[in-house]
Amino acid sequence: MNIMEINGYRALIQYDSEIEMFRGEFIGLNGSADFYESDIEGLKKEGGISLKVFLQMCVEDGVEPKKNYSGKFNIRIPPELHEDIAGMAISEGKSLNQWVAETLNYASHP
């Protein structure tokens, strides 16, 4: 994963070949905060500046900086896959929801 943590906030890092620079964009915010730089140290510095400006604007506007997630989302999968994972959950003595949550947690923390 191309994730960089800056001051407790996560940013997705991608390389933009057109301008030959790295682009960072903070994720999970109630707005957009991005930054560019040609090297990692500069990226960290610029990310810190971008985040500071974003957080100051949130204070001025009375906006919570981080998005709130409900913990619910819908997903569409093929019926055969649904059947397979339901069987796996049952075989482990778990609900489908519990099995999916544990599997996603494992996948997101390799």
Stockholm file with secondary structure:
# STOCKHOLM 1.0

chainA/1-110         MNIMEINGYRALIQYDSEIEMFRGEFIGLNGSADFYESDIEGLKKEGGISLKVFLQMCVEDGVEPKKNYSGKFNIRIPPELHEDIAGMAISEGKSLNQWVAETLNYASHP
#=GR chainA/1-110 SS CCEEEETTEEEEEEEETTTTEEEEEECSBSSCCEEEESSHHHHHHHHHHHHHHHHHHHHHHTCCSBCCCCSCCCCCCCHHHHHHHHHHHHHTTCCHHHHHHHHHHHHHCC
#=GC SS_cons         CCEEEETTEEEEEEEETTTTEEEEEECSBSSCCEEEESSHHHHHHHHHHHHHHHHHHHHHHTCCSBCCCCSCCCCCCCHHHHHHHHHHHHHTTCCHHHHHHHHHHHHHCC
//
